[in-house]
Every structure is written in structure tokens, then in C-alpha cells.
Amino acid sequence: MRFQIRLTALAAVVLLASLCLLAQDRAAKLSARGDVQNPMEWSIEELKTQFAGKIQDVKFLSGKEKQSRVGIGIPLLSVIQAAGLKTDKGIRHHDLKYMAIVEAYDSYQAFFSVAELMPEVGNAQAWLVWNVDGKPLPEKEAPLRLVVSSDQAGHRQIFGVVKIILVDGAKLAGQSK
């Protein structure tokens, strides 16, 4: 009987450790899904490689004291463009009707219209950063931090970004009739 209890406890520990490793592995990646042509997933290293020409230093304010910080990252719009919106040529400016939902591992979300992210329309400065003030993000903020340097307040800044969901607003509007 004692052997069975020990064996069950050992199996529970192994299962819990495996689940923790699996959760860490998933949290270390960024995915882009939804109404896209190419659902994608990247590790931080893959983002650095694929978007090497887009990497920039990003100045932003953070915290209640509005401390000046510098992050290293890529524009949110670059990731959206890589996933490719499923646009319909029959709908005028269909790409302007999309929404991007940026989600953290704890399910916190920030919303953007894709139009506001486009330089020729809204030019919102939204960045996915992996390094702040010369240091990698702490584990609780990793793998990515969303920084919106053009916002007056920091309400759309998110720690632990793991997912971008792209939604066709034209399709949604058609459902409300």
C-alpha cells in the first residue's frame, strides 16, 4: 500500500513538472492567429532573425513616475503583416477594417484597429520588446512586452505577450444585422 502511495505521489510530481515545462515552452513563443493567411508562431530568437531589419530602440515612459525607458523590439504591425490578413478585394479598404487583439499569458488584452497601426493612417507606435534598459525582460514579464509609445497613458502596455489575434471587422459587422 505504501509503495502505491509513493508511486502515485511520484507520478503526480512528474506530471506536474511536465506540465510546468510545457507551459513555459508555450509562454516563450508568440503566435499570430485568426483571420490570417499564415497562422504563425515565433520564439524570441526567430523574431530577431525574421525581423532583423525592423529591430529598433524604442523610447517610452513607464510606471506611475513616468520613468524614461529604452526597449529593443519590433513594430506590432510587422508581425501582423507577416501573418497576412485575409482580405477580400471586393471590399474597399478591407485591410482597414481589421482589429488586432494582443493577449498576455494571463489573458489581459489590448485592442487596436489595424488602421491605427498603419503609418499612412493612424501611425500608432506599438512595439513588441524583449529587452528594456539593456536587460532581457524578467521572467514574469517575458517573453514580450507591448509598448505603445504614442499613447498618453500606459493602459495598453502589456507584460507577457504571447498571442495576437486578428479579427475581420467587416465579417463581424455583417453578423450584427
C-alpha positions in Angstrom: 0.0 0.0 0.0 2.8 2.4 0.9 4.5 1.6 -2.4 1.3 2.5 -4.3 1.1 5.8 -2.5 4.7 6.7 -3.2 4.3 5.7 -6.8 1.2 7.8 -7.2 2.9 10.8 -5.5 6.0 10.3 -7.8 3.7 10.2 -10.8 1.9 13.4 -9.7 5.3 15.2 -9.3 6.5 14.1 -12.7 3.2 15.1 -14.3 3.2 18.5 -12.6 6.8 19.1 -13.7 6.0 18.1 -17.3 3.0 20.5 -17.3 5.2 23.3 -16.0 7.8 22.8 -18.7 5.1 22.6 -21.4 3.6 25.9 -20.1 7.0 27.6 -20.1 7.6 26.4 -23.6 4.3 27.8 -24.8 4.8 31.1 -23.0 8.2 31.5 -24.7 6.5 31.9 -28.1 4.4 34.5 -29.8 1.6 33.3 -32.1 -0.5 35.2 -34.7 -3.8 33.6 -35.4 -7.4 34.5 -36.5 -8.4 35.8 -39.9 -4.9 35.5 -41.4 -3.4 33.7 -44.4 -0.4 32.4 -42.5 -1.0 31.5 -38.8 2.5 31.7 -37.3 4.4 31.2 -34.2 7.8 32.6 -33.2 10.3 32.2 -30.4 12.2 35.4 -29.5 15.2 34.2 -31.5 13.0 33.6 -34.5 11.5 37.1 -34.2 15.0 38.6 -34.1 16.0 36.6 -37.2 12.9 37.1 -39.3 12.5 40.8 -38.4 16.2 41.7 -38.2 15.7 44.8 -40.4 12.8 46.1 -38.3 14.6 45.9 -34.8 14.8 49.3 -33.2 15.4 51.1 -29.9 12.1 52.3 -28.5 11.9 55.2 -26.0 8.8 55.1 -23.8 7.6 56.1 -20.3 6.8 53.5 -17.7 5.2 53.4 -14.3 3.4 55.9 -12.1 6.6 58.0 -12.0 6.7 58.1 -15.8 10.3 56.9 -15.9 12.0 57.1 -19.3 13.0 53.7 -20.6 14.5 52.2 -23.7 13.4 48.9 -25.1 14.6 46.8 -28.1 11.9 45.3 -30.3 9.9 45.3 -33.5 6.7 47.1 -34.6 3.5 45.2 -33.9 2.4 46.0 -37.5 5.4 43.9 -38.8 4.1 40.8 -37.1 0.6 41.4 -38.4 1.9 41.9 -42.0 3.9 38.7 -41.7 0.8 36.7 -40.8 -1.1 38.3 -43.8 -4.6 39.5 -43.4 -7.3 37.5 -45.3 -8.6 40.5 -47.3 -11.3 40.4 -49.9 -10.5 42.6 -53.0 -14.3 43.2 -53.4 -14.4 45.1 -50.1 -13.0 48.6 -50.4 -10.0 49.1 -48.0 -10.7 45.7 -46.4 -7.4 45.8 -44.5 -8.5 48.9 -42.7 -11.4 47.0 -41.2 -9.3 44.6 -39.1 -8.8 44.5 -35.4 -5.7 43.2 -33.6 -6.1 41.8 -30.1 -2.8 41.5 -28.2 -3.0 39.0 -25.4 -0.8 38.2 -22.5 -0.3 34.7 -20.9 -2.7 35.9 -18.0 -5.4 36.7 -20.6 -5.0 40.5 -20.3 -5.7 42.1 -23.7 -5.2 45.3 -25.6 -7.1 46.2 -28.7 -6.1 48.1 -31.8 -7.6 48.7 -35.2 -5.1 47.7 -37.8 -5.7 51.1 -39.5 -4.4 53.0 -36.4 -1.1 51.0 -36.6 -0.5 51.8 -40.3 1.8 54.8 -40.8 -0.3 56.3 -43.6 -3.5 56.2 -41.4 -3.1 56.4 -37.6 0.7 55.8 -37.1 0.2 54.5 -33.5 3.6 53.4 -32.3 3.0 49.9 -30.9 6.1 47.7 -30.3 6.8 44.2 -29.1 10.0 44.5 -27.0 12.1 41.7 -25.4 14.7 43.9 -23.8 14.3 47.0 -21.6 17.1 49.3 -20.4 19.8 46.9 -21.7 18.4 43.8 -19.9 16.2 40.9 -21.0 12.7 41.1 -19.6 12.3 39.5 -16.2 10.5 36.1 -16.3 7.2 37.5 -15.1 7.2 40.0 -18.0 8.6 37.7 -20.7 8.5 36.7 -23.4 7.4 40.1 -24.8 6.2 43.4 -23.6 3.8 45.5 -25.6 4.8 49.2 -25.5 2.6 51.9 -27.1 4.9 54.9 -27.1 2.3 57.1 -28.8 -0.3 56.6 -26.1 -0.6 59.3 -23.4 -1.3 56.7 -20.7 0.1 53.2 -20.4 -3.2 51.3 -20.3 -2.3 49.3 -23.4 1.1 48.3 -22.3 1.1 44.6 -21.5 3.6 42.2 -20.0 3.9 38.6 -21.0 2.5 38.9 -24.6 2.1 35.5 -26.2 -0.7 35.9 -28.7 -2.0 38.3 -31.4 -5.5 37.5 -32.7 -6.6 39.3 -35.9 -10.3 39.7 -36.5 -12.0 40.8 -39.7 -14.3 43.7 -38.6 -16.2 43.6 -41.9 -17.2 40.0 -41.1 -18.2 41.0 -37.5 -20.3 43.9 -38.8 -22.1 41.5 -41.1 -23.1 39.4 -38.1 -24.8 42.3 -36.3 -27.6 42.7 -39.0 
